[in-house]
Amino acid sequence: QVQLVESGGGLVQPGGSLRLSCAASGSIFSMNVMGWYRQAPGKQRDLVATITRGGITNYADSVKGRFTISRDNTKSTVYLQMNSLKPEDTAVYFCNLHDSRYAYDYWGQGTQVTVSS
């Protein structure tokens, strides 16, 4: 089993920044992909960004140039630096770890990000 614990959400004004962190623990397969997804009220959960163990990244078009995903493999931790935040970025952000052996996804509990003046 894998456990994911997120931190760093909160309330921020438009144009502000936040940094999310997600620490993984448990039986972590080395060849995994970690990422962030978000879900706004009444909407489906959507991809924000992913990163492979080797550092290959993928971003949703809506966050390109504003968000940066990174990871520290020694700490099994993934980060999401969010800059130039907009009200439409308001959502619950979920950490994800994809185990490629079994094509299985682990999820964190979610952290609320609210962008409002």
Buried (B, 14 or more C-beta within 10 A) or exposed (E): EBBBBBEBBEEBEEEBEBBBBBBBEEEBBEEBBBBBBBBEEEEEBEBBBBBBBEEEEEBBEBBEEBBBBBBEBEEBBBBBBBBEBEEEBBBBBBBBBBBEEEEEEBBBEBBEBBBEE
